[in-house]
């Protein structure tokens, strides 16, 4: 039981700290000339992750820990820490466009465009698996994937004008 409390406390604390850091980074990006665009999905994301964690606290409190799944979760956390460190102050939960601070092309972004989103989706499945709650993980990973799909569409619209040359004007041709 104490192992469960420690695992869930660390996961909960991590989410709270990440929210504070992401909010701070958004403010910094805006102060440096960036601008927030697209729908504000942050309240929905917070609600989704809060429901996920509250459910885990309720469901997993007395369940046995599956150590291989816990080690997989710890590995994901290491990968996520690497990504957050690479992004630095560009890591936010909002869509902030700041053309003077590109990060495209740095690893792991040159290999896979949205690694953090994939890792969070995997976390939402794997942490419940630590307690044998595959169905809880599947439900929330699917909900997260749907929310991220919507966010990625908005992000792609936001960065398209910054990454593609302007189309030729038909009147000058």
C-alpha angles and dihedrals in degrees: 000000000000090000089056092049091051093047094047093042091054092047091049093046090048092055092049093048091047091053091052093047093046091050091048091048092050090054091048093049091050091047089054093054101276123131133212115236139174129034118329100244093166095098091049091047091049091049092049094049093043091053089047093051096042089051091049091051090051098041103035102040095104102022125114118260118242102215099200090055090047090054090049089052091049089051090053090051090054090051091048092050089053092052094047090049091051092051094045110170090358090070106103138144091229129069104258120177116203111160092191092064110052120174101176113123097034117115129293089019094061088060101037123012101212108028095150092057091051092048093050091049090051090048090054088056101036101047091059088047088060084070098035093255098135093155093054090050093047093051095050096039088054093048090048092049090053092050092047092048088059092046094049091053089054092046092050090052089050098051098037094087089050096050104038127064114248116267114253115264110251092215094061096046 
